Amino acid sequence: PTAVPVARRDRAKYLGVILDADLSFGAHARDIIERYDKRLRILRLLSGSSWGSSAASLRSLYLAYVLPVFTYSIGIFFALMSAQDRKALCMRHDEAARRITGCVKYTS
């Protein structure tokens, strides 16, 4: 058998986690945000102040469909991400909680 050289890449996806050269997980955070936003859009469509699904239904949808995108392998990468990426993820998580409960965004 002849050895085949493997091309070097800046990032690789392993078990759903995008690993970059410096292990900053920025590419992974952007991937999570993109997938989370797509799923959160469904939650937005189903929620409304005077119409829409009940809080229990929205919570079930969030726990079963949206949250797994956020929590899968979070213990590995969350502490190593930049503060900006952590804030972006947490803001989306907070938005989902507000959508489910019907609360408004706080000011200041």
C-alpha positions in Angstrom: 0.0 0.0 0.0 1.2 3.5 -0.9 1.0 6.3 1.7 -1.4 9.0 0.6 -0.6 12.5 1.9 -3.4 14.2 3.8 -4.1 17.8 2.9 -3.9 20.3 5.8 -7.1 22.2 6.5 -7.7 25.1 8.8 -10.6 23.4 10.4 -12.2 20.0 10.7 -15.6 18.7 11.9 -15.4 15.8 14.3 -18.5 14.4 15.9 -20.4 17.6 15.1 -17.8 19.9 16.6 -15.8 22.2 14.3 -12.2 22.3 15.5 -10.1 25.1 14.2 -6.3 25.4 14.2 -6.1 27.5 17.4 -9.0 25.8 19.2 -10.9 29.0 19.7 -14.1 27.4 18.5 -15.2 30.5 16.7 -16.2 28.6 13.6 -18.1 26.2 15.8 -19.9 29.1 17.6 -20.9 30.6 14.2 -22.2 27.2 13.1 -24.2 26.8 16.3 -25.6 30.3 15.9 -26.7 29.7 12.3 -28.4 26.4 13.2 -29.9 27.8 16.4 -31.3 30.8 14.6 -33.0 28.6 12.0 -34.7 26.6 14.7 -35.5 29.6 16.8 -37.3 31.1 13.8 -39.9 28.4 14.2 -40.4 29.3 17.8 -40.8 32.9 16.8 -43.5 32.0 14.3 -45.5 30.0 16.8 -45.4 32.6 19.6 -47.5 35.7 19.8 -48.8 38.0 22.5 -52.5 37.6 21.6 -52.3 34.3 19.6 -50.0 31.4 19.1 -49.1 28.3 21.0 -49.3 27.9 24.7 -46.2 28.4 26.9 -46.1 24.7 27.6 -46.1 23.8 23.9 -43.4 26.4 23.1 -41.3 25.1 26.0 -41.7 21.5 24.8 -40.6 22.6 21.3 -37.7 24.5 22.6 -36.5 21.6 24.9 -36.9 19.0 22.2 -35.8 20.8 19.0 -34.0 24.1 19.7 -32.0 23.5 22.9 -30.1 20.4 21.7 -28.3 22.5 19.1 -27.0 24.8 22.0 -26.2 22.1 24.5 -24.5 19.4 22.4 -20.9 19.2 23.5 -21.1 22.6 25.2 -18.9 21.4 28.1 -16.0 21.1 25.7 -16.0 24.4 23.9 -18.0 27.0 25.9 -15.1 28.0 28.2 -12.6 28.2 25.4 -14.7 30.5 23.2 -14.3 34.2 23.0 -16.4 36.4 25.2 -18.1 37.8 22.1 -19.1 34.3 20.9 -20.4 33.3 24.4 -22.4 36.5 24.6 -24.0 35.9 21.1 -25.0 32.4 22.2 -26.4 33.5 25.5 -28.4 36.3 23.9 -30.2 33.8 21.7 -30.8 31.5 24.7 -32.3 34.5 26.5 -34.5 35.4 23.5 -35.9 31.9 23.5 -36.8 32.2 27.2 -38.6 35.5 26.6 -40.5 34.0 23.7 -41.7 31.1 25.7 -42.7 33.1 28.8 -44.1 36.1 26.8 -41.8 38.5 28.7 -40.5 41.6 27.0 -36.8 42.5 26.6 -35.4 44.5 29.5 -33.8 47.8 28.9 -30.4 49.2 29.9 
